[in-house]
Amino acid sequence: MNIIWGVIIFIISGIAYFGQLISAFWPDTAVKLGLTESEAAVDPAFYADMRGEAIWDTAVLWTLPLAGLLLAFNN
């Protein structure tokens, strides 16, 4: 059962992590993929907050896919 939950956690958190990674480092690509709104479409303070959250999530969320892998490998 741990293998199934580990794979599920890895897939879901991996999607979230890579979405934030794209939003943090390639904002134009994130707009094209529909992950974020363009800078011209929102208030500048909201855009800066959105970029800051993406950078923070990129720094922190790597633990979730790792936890899924470790759960799948039963560590």
C-alpha positions in Angstrom: 0.0 0.0 0.0 2.9 2.3 0.7 4.1 1.9 -2.9 0.7 3.0 -4.3 0.5 6.1 -1.9 4.1 7.0 -2.6 3.5 7.0 -6.4 0.3 9.0 -6.0 2.1 11.6 -3.7 5.1 11.7 -6.1 2.9 12.4 -9.2 0.6 15.0 -7.6 3.4 16.9 -5.8 5.7 16.6 -8.8 3.1 18.4 -10.9 2.8 21.1 -8.3 6.5 21.5 -7.9 7.3 21.7 -11.6 4.4 24.1 -12.1 5.9 26.4 -9.5 9.4 25.9 -11.0 8.2 27.1 -14.3 6.4 30.0 -12.7 9.5 31.1 -10.8 12.1 30.8 -13.5 10.2 31.1 -16.8 7.2 33.4 -16.2 6.6 33.8 -20.0 6.2 30.1 -20.4 4.0 29.9 -17.4 1.7 32.5 -18.9 1.6 30.5 -22.2 0.7 27.3 -20.3 -2.0 29.1 -18.3 -0.2 28.6 -14.9 -0.2 32.4 -14.1 -1.5 35.6 -15.4 0.6 38.1 -17.4 2.2 41.0 -15.7 0.1 43.4 -17.7 -3.2 41.8 -16.6 -2.7 42.2 -12.9 -1.7 44.8 -10.3 2.1 45.1 -10.0 2.0 44.3 -6.3 0.0 41.1 -6.9 2.4 40.1 -9.7 5.4 40.6 -7.4 3.7 38.6 -4.7 2.8 35.8 -7.1 6.5 35.6 -8.3 7.7 35.6 -4.7 5.4 32.8 -3.8 6.6 30.8 -6.8 10.2 31.2 -5.8 9.4 30.3 -2.2 7.4 27.3 -3.2 10.3 26.1 -5.5 12.6 26.3 -2.6 10.3 24.4 -0.2 8.2 22.0 -2.2 11.0 19.7 -3.3 10.4 17.8 -0.1 7.0 16.5 -1.2 8.1 14.6 -4.3 11.1 13.3 -2.3 8.7 12.1 0.5 6.7 10.3 -2.2 9.8 8.5 -3.5 10.9 7.5 0.0 7.5 6.2 0.8 7.4 4.2 -2.4 10.8 2.7 -1.6 9.7 2.1 2.0 12.3 4.2 3.7 
